[in-house]
Amino acid sequence: METSYLIVINPMNGITGKRWLRSLKARLYKQKTPYHVVKTTGNDVKDLLRLKARCNIVTDVVAIGGNGLMHLVVQAFLGTQVRVGLLPAGSGNDFSRALYSRKHNKLDVVTQEVVTSVSVLEFDNNIACNTLGTGIDHEIVASTSRGLKCMAGRLSYMLVALKKLFTYKSEYLEVFNTETDVAELVFSGRALVAAVSNGKFFGGGLPVSPEGTFDSDNFYLAVSEDKGFVYRVAALLHLLVGQHPRLDSVLYIPVTSAVIRNRSLKYQVDGESWESACRDLKVSQSKERFYLKMPV
């Protein structure tokens, strides 16, 4: 099939998204590569169907946006041969933070043909390409307005997090490692946060999984026990620099399958609020993979 690009952009991304779009269109025009631009509408069901309809007529797709748009694009092209690239233009940009460093030319990466096969987190007939979390993590995401995220980015998460340190009421959680036939209870108690991460960052750049990589054979499970306000502050300060695994109150292990037993049923998935249909949420690595354009 002749190389053909699909550019997917969130029109709410503002100036950054428009700059990336102009630059990418100029690059593809210079390379004489055909492309088509699709703007998302905010209706995820409708947008997902529009993208899936193009699975067999494009070779490459570039998402211009943040974690939410990357989630949508991966969901549409998971299990296909389409090559996926990302140009960051969201509020948190956690996926791109793990993907790129400052030295990388992002336009070169998204127009290359070199790809890496990447798995995602699979749960409850859904996926997460970066992180899944519950506890104060969900409360922060649910309480941060879209307008505030667009204006303040990472700062918006931190401002809401500081407020939630004082007001959040933790709930009882049980977490099981289900890699073997017999589930192993690895945490039981009140948790400040429980996060499962396929990448490295969440919350606009907080390194929840310092060793996390997208092409790994496992994901990381991080659970912080809620022992009171002092421990909350300590957990946040250590999280800012990726040192929280050193705390005695934090469980941090690599796994391939886990179950979170959560009465609230509320989670954040790739930076968006989501509610589970059952108390026991089983998370595992997907059998289907997608082809991600990563820096060489």
C-alpha contacts under 8 A as a table, 3 or more apart, distances in Angstrom:
res1	aa1	res2	aa2	distance
1	M	59	T	7.51
2	E	59	T	7.69
3	T	33	T	6.79
3	T	34	P	7.43
3	T	58	V	7.14
3	T	59	T	5.59
3	T	60	D	7.29
4	S	33	T	6.39
4	S	34	P	5.23
4	S	35	Y	5.67
4	S	57	I	7.72
4	S	58	V	5.05
4	S	59	T	5.42
4	S	60	D	6.26
5	Y	33	T	7.43
5	Y	34	P	6.31
5	Y	35	Y	4.41
5	Y	36	H	6.41
5	Y	58	V	5.90
5	Y	59	T	6.32
5	Y	60	D	4.80
5	Y	61	V	5.52
5	Y	62	V	7.43
6	L	35	Y	5.62
6	L	36	H	5.07
6	L	37	V	6.01
6	L	38	V	7.29
6	L	58	V	6.52
6	L	60	D	6.24
6	L	61	V	4.57
6	L	62	V	6.35
7	I	35	Y	7.07
7	I	36	H	6.08
7	I	37	V	4.68
7	I	38	V	6.09
7	I	61	V	5.75
7	I	62	V	4.93
7	I	63	A	6.13
7	I	64	I	7.36
8	V	37	V	6.00
8	V	38	V	4.89
8	V	39	K	5.90
8	V	40	T	7.15
8	V	61	V	7.24
8	V	62	V	6.12
8	V	63	A	4.86
8	V	64	I	6.09
8	V	73	V	8.00
9	I	17	G	7.24
9	I	21	L	7.98
9	I	37	V	7.51
9	I	38	V	6.39
9	I	39	K	5.03
9	I	40	T	6.34
9	I	63	A	6.00
9	I	64	I	4.74
9	I	65	G	6.18
9	I	69	L	7.85
10	N	13	N	5.81
10	N	17	G	7.61
10	N	39	K	5.82
10	N	40	T	5.34
10	N	41	T	7.83
10	N	64	I	6.75
10	N	65	G	5.87
10	N	69	L	7.07
11	P	14	G	6.72
11	P	17	G	7.51
11	P	39	K	6.25
11	P	40	T	6.92
13	N	16	T	6.57
13	N	17	G	5.26
13	N	18	K	7.78
13	N	65	G	6.52
13	N	89	A	5.89
13	N	90	G	6.11
13	N	150	C	7.45
14	G	17	G	5.64
14	G	18	K	6.42
15	I	18	K	5.13
15	I	19	R	6.16
16	T	19	R	5.23
16	T	20	W	6.33
16	T	89	A	5.63
17	G	20	W	5.21
17	G	21	L	6.14
17	G	64	I	6.14
17	G	65	G	6.73
17	G	88	P	7.85
17	G	89	A	5.27
18	K	21	L	5.01
18	K	22	R	6.24
19	R	22	R	5.24
19	R	23	S	6.21
20	W	23	S	5.14
20	W	24	L	5.99
20	W	64	I	7.17
20	W	87	L	7.00
21	L	24	L	5.22
21	L	25	K	6.04
21	L	64	I	7.42
22	R	25	K	5.28
22	R	26	A	6.16
23	S	26	A	5.17
23	S	27	R	6.21
23	S	107	L	7.99
24	L	27	R	5.03
24	L	28	L	6.17
24	L	107	L	6.82
25	K	28	L	5.21
25	K	29	Y	5.98
25	K	35	Y	7.97
26	A	29	Y	5.08
26	A	30	K	6.13
27	R	30	K	5.17
27	R	31	Q	6.30
28	L	31	Q	4.96
28	L	32	K	6.01
28	L	33	T	5.10
28	L	34	P	7.14
28	L	35	Y	7.49
29	Y	32	K	4.88
29	Y	33	T	6.06
29	Y	34	P	7.49
30	K	33	T	7.70
40	T	43	N	7.63
40	T	47	D	6.05
41	T	44	D	7.68
41	T	47	D	6.73
42	G	47	D	7.58
43	N	46	K	5.46
43	N	47	D	6.05
44	D	47	D	5.02
44	D	48	L	5.84
44	D	72	L	7.41
45	V	48	L	5.23
45	V	49	L	6.40
46	K	49	L	5.32
46	K	50	R	6.34
47	D	50	R	5.06
47	D	51	L	6.28
48	L	51	L	5.22
48	L	52	K	6.12
48	L	72	L	6.58
48	L	73	V	7.70
48	L	75	Q	7.66
48	L	76	A	5.93
49	L	52	K	5.12
49	L	53	A	6.16
49	L	76	A	7.79
50	R	53	A	5.34
50	R	54	R	7.13
51	L	54	R	5.49
51	L	55	C	7.00
51	L	73	V	7.44
51	L	76	A	6.02
51	L	77	F	7.97
52	K	55	C	5.28
52	K	76	A	5.18
52	K	77	F	6.82
53	A	56	N	7.54
54	R	57	I	5.31
54	R	58	V	6.30
55	C	58	V	6.20
55	C	76	A	7.88
55	C	77	F	6.58
55	C	80	T	7.23
55	C	82	V	7.08
56	N	59	T	7.94
58	V	61	V	7.39
58	V	82	V	6.96
59	T	81	Q	7.39
59	T	82	V	4.95
59	T	83	R	6.28
60	D	82	V	5.35
60	D	83	R	4.64
60	D	84	V	6.00
60	D	85	G	7.77
61	V	82	V	6.99
61	V	83	R	6.21
61	V	84	V	5.04
61	V	85	G	6.25
62	V	84	V	5.90
62	V	85	G	4.60
62	V	86	L	5.45
62	V	87	L	7.13
62	V	110	V	6.72
63	A	69	L	6.78
63	A	70	M	6.30
63	A	73	V	6.96
63	A	84	V	7.68
63	A	85	G	6.28
63	A	86	L	4.86
63	A	87	L	6.17
64	I	69	L	7.66
64	I	86	L	6.08
64	I	87	L	4.82
64	I	88	P	6.00
64	I	89	A	6.00
65	G	68	G	7.70
65	G	69	L	5.70
65	G	70	M	7.11
65	G	86	L	7.57
65	G	87	L	6.54
65	G	88	P	5.28
65	G	89	A	4.24
65	G	90	G	4.78
65	G	93	N	7.93
66	G	69	L	5.56
66	G	70	M	6.24
66	G	88	P	5.76
66	G	89	A	5.58
66	G	90	G	3.68
66	G	91	S	6.50
66	G	92	G	6.71
66	G	93	N	4.96
66	G	94	D	7.65
66	G	95	F	7.54
66	G	96	S	7.90
67	N	70	M	5.12
67	N	71	H	6.12
67	N	90	G	6.94
67	N	92	G	7.17
67	N	93	N	5.83
67	N	94	D	6.50
67	N	95	F	6.07
67	N	130	N	7.72
67	N	270	D	5.62
67	N	271	G	6.41
68	G	71	H	5.08
68	G	72	L	6.43
68	G	270	D	6.03
68	G	271	G	6.51
68	G	272	E	6.82
69	L	72	L	5.03
69	L	73	V	6.22
70	M	73	V	5.12
70	M	74	V	6.03
70	M	86	L	7.35
70	M	95	F	7.96
70	M	129	C	7.73
71	H	74	V	5.31
71	H	75	Q	6.05
71	H	127	I	7.94
71	H	128	A	6.63
71	H	129	C	5.98
71	H	270	D	6.72
72	L	75	Q	5.13
72	L	76	A	6.31
73	V	76	A	5.13
73	V	77	F	6.28
74	V	77	F	5.24
74	V	78	L	5.46
74	V	84	V	7.74
74	V	129	C	7.20
74	V	290	F	7.08
75	Q	78	L	5.54
75	Q	127	I	7.08
77	F	80	T	5.55
77	F	81	Q	7.96
77	F	82	V	6.57
77	F	290	F	6.85
78	L	288	E	6.52
78	L	289	R	5.77
78	L	290	F	4.88
79	G	288	E	5.04
79	G	289	R	5.29
79	G	290	F	5.66
80	T	290	F	6.67
81	Q	290	F	7.41
81	Q	291	Y	6.92
82	V	290	F	7.69
82	V	291	Y	6.72
83	R	113	E	7.68
83	R	115	V	6.88
83	R	290	F	7.58
83	R	291	Y	5.07
83	R	292	L	6.01
83	R	293	K	6.70
84	V	110	V	7.71
84	V	290	F	7.62
84	V	291	Y	5.98
84	V	292	L	4.91
84	V	293	K	5.87
85	G	109	V	7.48
85	G	110	V	4.81
85	G	111	T	7.99
85	G	292	L	6.13
85	G	293	K	5.12
85	G	294	M	7.76
86	L	96	S	7.15
86	L	110	V	6.60
86	L	293	K	7.92
87	L	96	S	7.60
87	L	106	K	6.73
87	L	107	L	7.72
87	L	110	V	7.64
88	P	93	N	6.06
88	P	96	S	6.09
89	A	93	N	7.10
90	G	93	N	5.43
90	G	150	C	7.46
90	G	153	G	7.97
91	S	149	K	5.48
91	S	150	C	5.44
91	S	151	M	7.98
91	S	152	A	7.58
91	S	153	G	4.37
91	S	154	R	6.76
91	S	204	G	7.16
92	G	149	K	7.76
92	G	153	G	5.72
92	G	154	R	5.65
92	G	202	F	7.76
92	G	203	G	6.46
92	G	204	G	3.80
92	G	205	G	6.80
93	N	96	S	5.45
93	N	97	R	6.22
93	N	204	G	6.29
93	N	205	G	7.55
94	D	97	R	5.08
94	D	98	A	6.57
94	D	130	N	7.74
94	D	200	K	7.75
94	D	201	F	5.25
94	D	202	F	5.59
94	D	203	G	7.30
94	D	204	G	5.73
94	D	205	G	5.72
95	F	98	A	5.52
95	F	99	L	6.33
95	F	130	N	6.20
95	F	199	G	6.87
95	F	200	K	7.91
95	F	201	F	7.16
96	S	99	L	4.70
96	S	100	Y	5.82
97	R	100	Y	5.66
97	R	101	S	7.08
97	R	201	F	7.25
97	R	205	G	7.02
98	A	101	S	7.84
98	A	199	G	6.47
98	A	200	K	5.73
98	A	201	F	6.73
98	A	213	T	7.54
99	L	294	M	6.61
99	L	295	P	7.55
100	Y	103	K	7.99
100	Y	104	H	6.20
100	Y	106	K	7.66
100	Y	294	M	7.91
100	Y	295	P	7.03
101	S	104	H	5.70
104	H	109	V	7.89
104	H	295	P	6.96
105	N	108	D	5.44
105	N	109	V	6.53
106	K	109	V	5.02
106	K	110	V	6.31
107	L	110	V	5.36
107	L	111	T	6.25
108	D	111	T	5.39
108	D	112	Q	6.16
109	V	112	Q	5.34
109	V	293	K	6.34
109	V	294	M	6.50
109	V	295	P	5.80
110	V	293	K	6.14
112	Q	293	K	7.31
113	E	293	K	7.46
114	V	293	K	6.27
114	V	294	M	7.60
114	V	296	V	7.78
115	V	291	Y	5.63
115	V	292	L	5.20
115	V	293	K	4.52
115	V	294	M	6.26
116	T	215	D	7.23
116	T	291	Y	5.48
116	T	292	L	5.25
116	T	293	K	6.42
116	T	294	M	6.70
117	S	215	D	6.86
117	S	289	R	6.23
117	S	290	F	5.76
117	S	291	Y	4.72
117	S	292	L	6.34
118	V	214	F	6.11
118	V	215	D	5.15
118	V	289	R	5.33
118	V	290	F	5.44
118	V	291	Y	6.17
118	V	292	L	6.56
119	S	129	C	7.86
119	S	214	F	7.33
119	S	215	D	7.05
119	S	285	Q	6.36
119	S	286	S	5.75
119	S	287	K	7.19
119	S	288	E	6.67
119	S	289	R	4.56
119	S	290	F	6.60
120	V	127	I	6.55
120	V	128	A	6.03
120	V	129	C	4.88
120	V	130	N	7.51
120	V	198	N	6.72
120	V	285	Q	5.80
120	V	286	S	5.49
120	V	289	R	6.92
121	L	127	I	5.38
121	L	128	A	4.99
121	L	129	C	6.16
121	L	130	N	7.75
121	L	131	T	7.98
121	L	198	N	6.70
121	L	283	V	6.48
121	L	284	S	5.73
121	L	285	Q	4.89
121	L	286	S	5.86
122	E	125	N	7.12
122	E	126	N	5.95
122	E	127	I	4.59
122	E	128	A	6.65
122	E	283	V	5.68
122	E	284	S	5.33
122	E	285	Q	5.73
122	E	286	S	5.21
123	F	126	N	5.26
123	F	127	I	6.04
123	F	281	L	6.88
123	F	282	K	5.80
123	F	283	V	4.87
123	F	284	S	6.72
124	D	276	S	7.43
124	D	277	A	7.86
124	D	281	L	6.96
124	D	282	K	7.22
128	A	131	T	5.96
128	A	132	L	6.48
128	A	198	N	7.95
128	A	269	V	6.04
128	A	270	D	6.04
129	C	198	N	6.56
129	C	199	G	7.80
129	C	270	D	6.95
130	N	197	S	5.98
130	N	198	N	4.97
130	N	199	G	5.08
130	N	200	K	7.87
130	N	201	F	7.92
130	N	202	F	7.98
130	N	270	D	5.73
131	T	195	A	7.01
131	T	196	V	5.75
131	T	197	S	4.41
131	T	198	N	5.97
131	T	199	G	6.86
131	T	201	F	7.92
131	T	202	F	6.76
131	T	268	Q	7.95
131	T	269	V	6.08
131	T	270	D	5.27
131	T	271	G	7.76
132	L	195	A	5.71
132	L	196	V	5.17
132	L	197	S	6.40
132	L	267	Y	6.79
132	L	268	Q	5.70
132	L	269	V	4.68
132	L	270	D	6.40
133	G	137	D	5.98
133	G	138	H	6.36
133	G	193	V	7.11
133	G	194	A	5.60
133	G	195	A	4.10
133	G	196	V	6.14
133	G	267	Y	5.39
133	G	268	Q	5.24
133	G	269	V	6.74
134	T	137	D	5.56
134	T	138	H	5.07
134	T	139	E	7.97
134	T	193	V	5.85
134	T	194	A	5.42
134	T	195	A	6.45
134	T	266	K	6.32
134	T	267	Y	4.49
134	T	268	Q	6.31
135	G	138	H	5.55
135	G	139	E	6.55
135	G	170	S	6.71
135	G	171	E	7.38
135	G	191	A	6.91
135	G	192	L	5.75
135	G	193	V	4.55
135	G	194	A	6.41
135	G	266	K	7.88
135	G	267	Y	7.43
136	I	139	E	4.82
136	I	140	I	6.04
136	I	161	A	7.93
136	I	164	K	7.18
136	I	168	Y	6.67
136	I	170	S	7.54
136	I	192	L	5.91
136	I	193	V	5.57
137	D	140	I	5.35
137	D	141	V	6.48
137	D	193	V	6.04
137	D	194	A	7.91
137	D	195	A	8.00
137	D	203	G	7.86
137	D	267	Y	7.83
137	D	268	Q	6.95
138	H	141	V	5.16
138	H	142	A	5.99
138	H	266	K	6.84
138	H	267	Y	5.19
138	H	268	Q	4.84
138	H	273	S	6.58
139	E	142	A	5.11
139	E	143	S	5.96
139	E	164	K	7.76
139	E	168	Y	7.94
140	I	143	S	5.20
140	I	144	T	6.12
140	I	157	Y	6.69
140	I	160	V	5.94
140	I	161	A	5.99
140	I	164	K	7.21
141	V	144	T	5.36
141	V	157	Y	7.55
141	V	268	Q	6.69
141	V	271	G	6.42
141	V	272	E	6.55
141	V	273	S	6.41
142	A	145	S	7.63
142	A	268	Q	7.94
142	A	272	E	7.55
142	A	273	S	5.72
143	S	160	V	7.23
144	T	148	L	6.58
144	T	149	K	6.69
144	T	156	S	6.99
144	T	157	Y	6.95
144	T	160	V	6.79
145	S	148	L	5.24
145	S	149	K	6.29
146	R	149	K	5.11
146	R	150	C	6.19
147	G	150	C	5.16
147	G	151	M	6.27
148	L	151	M	5.16
148	L	152	A	5.80
148	L	153	G	7.41
148	L	156	S	6.21
149	K	152	A	5.38
149	K	153	G	4.75
149	K	154	R	7.46
149	K	156	S	5.73
149	K	157	Y	7.64
150	C	153	G	5.78
152	A	155	L	5.34
152	A	156	S	5.16
153	G	156	S	5.54
153	G	157	Y	7.26
153	G	204	G	6.89
154	R	157	Y	5.39
154	R	158	M	6.59
154	R	203	G	6.94
154	R	204	G	4.44
154	R	205	G	6.94
155	L	158	M	5.08
155	L	159	L	6.14
155	L	204	G	7.98
156	S	159	L	5.21
156	S	160	V	6.32
157	Y	160	V	5.34
157	Y	161	A	5.96
157	Y	203	G	6.06
157	Y	204	G	6.79
158	M	161	A	4.89
158	M	162	L	6.13
159	L	162	L	5.34
159	L	163	K	6.58
160	V	163	K	5.16
160	V	164	K	6.17
161	A	164	K	5.01
161	A	165	L	6.20
162	L	165	L	5.28
162	L	166	F	7.31
163	K	166	F	5.77
163	K	167	T	6.66
164	K	167	T	4.89
164	K	168	Y	5.03
165	L	168	Y	6.02
165	L	229	F	7.16
165	L	232	R	6.63
165	L	233	V	7.40
166	F	229	F	7.36
170	S	190	R	5.95
170	S	191	A	6.00
170	S	192	L	5.81
170	S	226	D	6.97
171	E	190	R	5.24
171	E	191	A	6.30
171	E	192	L	7.92
171	E	263	R	7.83
171	E	264	S	7.84
172	Y	188	S	7.38
172	Y	189	G	5.17
172	Y	190	R	4.26
172	Y	191	A	6.41
172	Y	262	N	7.30
172	Y	263	R	7.67
173	L	187	F	7.55
173	L	188	S	5.83
173	L	189	G	5.60
173	L	190	R	5.99
173	L	191	A	6.32
173	L	260	I	7.19
173	L	261	R	5.79
173	L	262	N	5.41
173	L	263	R	7.60
174	E	185	L	7.23
174	E	186	V	7.83
174	E	187	F	5.56
174	E	188	S	4.53
174	E	189	G	6.72
174	E	260	I	6.03
174	E	261	R	5.01
174	E	262	N	7.01
175	V	185	L	5.99
175	V	186	V	5.81
175	V	187	F	5.05
175	V	188	S	6.58
175	V	258	A	7.20
175	V	259	V	5.74
175	V	260	I	4.65
175	V	261	R	6.13
176	F	183	A	5.97
176	F	184	E	5.22
176	F	185	L	4.41
176	F	186	V	5.50
176	F	187	F	7.05
176	F	258	A	5.52
176	F	259	V	5.05
176	F	260	I	6.53
177	N	180	T	7.89
177	N	183	A	5.78
177	N	184	E	5.04
177	N	185	L	6.43
177	N	186	V	6.50
177	N	255	V	7.08
177	N	257	S	6.35
177	N	258	A	4.64
177	N	259	V	6.65
178	T	181	D	6.95
178	T	182	V	6.85
178	T	183	A	4.62
178	T	184	E	6.42
178	T	257	S	5.24
178	T	258	A	4.97
178	T	259	V	6.78
179	E	183	A	7.38
179	E	255	V	7.04
179	E	256	T	6.13
179	E	257	S	5.20
179	E	258	A	7.11
180	T	183	A	6.50
185	L	188	S	7.38
187	F	223	V	7.78
187	F	251	L	7.63
189	G	225	E	7.02
190	R	225	E	5.97
190	R	226	D	5.56
190	R	227	K	7.96
191	A	194	A	6.81
191	A	223	V	6.80
191	A	224	S	5.67
191	A	225	E	4.37
191	A	226	D	4.90
192	L	223	V	7.61
192	L	224	S	5.47
192	L	225	E	5.65
192	L	226	D	4.79
192	L	232	R	7.44
193	V	222	A	7.89
193	V	223	V	5.72
193	V	224	S	5.45
193	V	225	E	7.46
194	A	221	L	7.43
194	A	222	A	5.74
194	A	223	V	4.28
194	A	224	S	6.53
195	A	208	V	7.88
195	A	221	L	5.90
195	A	222	A	5.22
195	A	223	V	6.37
196	V	219	F	6.93
196	V	220	Y	5.73
196	V	221	L	4.70
196	V	222	A	6.46
197	S	200	K	6.80
197	S	201	F	7.92
197	S	208	V	7.54
197	S	209	S	6.52
197	S	212	G	7.28
197	S	219	F	5.74
197	S	220	Y	5.28
197	S	221	L	6.60
198	N	212	G	6.47
198	N	213	T	6.79
198	N	214	F	5.92
198	N	218	N	7.77
198	N	219	F	5.06
198	N	220	Y	6.83
199	G	209	S	7.01
199	G	212	G	5.05
199	G	213	T	5.26
199	G	214	F	5.39
199	G	219	F	7.86
200	K	207	P	5.57
200	K	208	V	6.15
200	K	209	S	4.67
200	K	210	P	5.70
200	K	211	E	6.83
200	K	212	G	4.71
200	K	213	T	6.52
201	F	204	G	7.30
201	F	205	G	5.28
201	F	206	L	5.18
201	F	207	P	4.41
201	F	208	V	5.49
201	F	209	S	6.54
201	F	210	P	7.87
202	F	205	G	5.69
202	F	206	L	5.30
202	F	207	P	6.64
202	F	208	V	6.43
202	F	271	G	7.61
203	G	206	L	5.68
203	G	271	G	7.32
206	L	239	L	6.46
206	L	240	L	5.62
206	L	241	V	7.63
206	L	242	G	7.41
207	P	210	P	5.47
207	P	239	L	6.55
207	P	240	L	6.86
207	P	241	V	6.98
207	P	242	G	5.14
208	V	222	A	7.32
208	V	239	L	6.53
208	V	242	G	6.49
209	S	212	G	5.11
209	S	220	Y	6.32
209	S	222	A	7.61
209	S	242	G	7.47
210	P	242	G	5.88
212	G	216	S	7.49
212	G	219	F	6.99
212	G	220	Y	6.85
213	T	216	S	5.50
216	S	219	F	7.23
217	D	256	T	7.45
218	N	254	P	6.20
218	N	255	V	5.53
218	N	256	T	4.84
218	N	285	Q	7.22
219	F	254	P	5.60
219	F	255	V	5.62
219	F	256	T	6.08
219	F	285	Q	7.70
220	Y	252	Y	6.96
220	Y	253	I	5.72
220	Y	254	P	4.41
220	Y	255	V	6.07
221	L	251	L	7.53
221	L	252	Y	5.62
221	L	253	I	5.42
221	L	254	P	6.18
221	L	255	V	6.88
222	A	245	P	8.00
222	A	250	V	6.92
222	A	251	L	5.52
222	A	252	Y	4.50
222	A	253	I	6.81
223	V	250	V	5.59
223	V	251	L	5.01
223	V	252	Y	6.61
224	S	235	A	7.45
224	S	249	S	5.86
224	S	250	V	4.37
224	S	251	L	6.36
225	E	249	S	5.30
225	E	250	V	6.19
226	D	231	Y	6.97
226	D	232	R	6.77
226	D	249	S	7.81
227	K	230	V	7.85
227	K	231	Y	5.81
227	K	232	R	7.42
227	K	249	S	7.89
228	G	231	Y	5.52
228	G	232	R	6.27
229	F	232	R	4.91
229	F	233	V	6.33
230	V	233	V	5.28
230	V	234	A	6.26
231	Y	234	A	4.95
231	Y	235	A	5.98
232	R	235	A	5.13
232	R	236	L	6.27
233	V	236	L	5.19
233	V	237	L	6.16
234	A	237	L	5.20
234	A	238	H	6.10
235	A	238	H	5.24
235	A	239	L	5.95
235	A	244	H	6.10
235	A	247	L	7.69
236	L	239	L	4.95
236	L	240	L	6.25
237	L	240	L	5.30
237	L	241	V	7.18
238	H	241	V	5.61
238	H	242	G	6.06
238	H	243	Q	4.80
238	H	244	H	4.70
239	L	242	G	4.82
239	L	243	Q	5.89
239	L	244	H	5.09
240	L	243	Q	7.73
241	V	244	H	7.98
242	G	245	P	7.61
243	Q	246	R	5.90
243	Q	247	L	7.80
244	H	247	L	5.51
244	H	250	V	6.72
245	P	248	D	7.97
245	P	250	V	5.95
245	P	251	L	6.90
245	P	252	Y	5.69
246	R	250	V	7.44
247	L	250	V	5.43
248	D	251	L	7.74
255	V	258	A	7.08
256	T	284	S	5.77
256	T	285	Q	6.14
257	S	282	K	7.32
257	S	283	V	5.69
257	S	284	S	4.32
257	S	285	Q	6.93
258	A	282	K	5.78
258	A	283	V	5.32
258	A	284	S	6.51
259	V	280	D	6.30
259	V	281	L	5.37
259	V	282	K	4.29
259	V	283	V	6.08
260	I	280	D	5.74
260	I	281	L	5.19
260	I	282	K	6.55
260	I	283	V	7.99
261	R	279	R	5.60
261	R	280	D	4.48
261	R	281	L	6.37
262	N	265	L	5.67
262	N	279	R	5.35
262	N	280	D	6.50
262	N	281	L	7.72
263	R	279	R	5.69
264	S	279	R	7.73
265	L	275	E	5.56
265	L	276	S	5.00
265	L	277	A	7.10
265	L	278	C	6.85
265	L	279	R	5.96
266	K	273	S	7.52
266	K	274	W	6.09
266	K	275	E	4.57
266	K	276	S	6.30
267	Y	273	S	6.04
267	Y	274	W	5.23
267	Y	275	E	5.95
267	Y	276	S	7.42
268	Q	271	G	5.71
268	Q	272	E	5.21
268	Q	273	S	4.50
268	Q	274	W	5.59
269	V	272	E	5.20
269	V	273	S	6.32
269	V	274	W	6.38
276	S	279	R	7.35
276	S	281	L	7.44
278	C	281	L	6.66
286	S	289	R	6.88
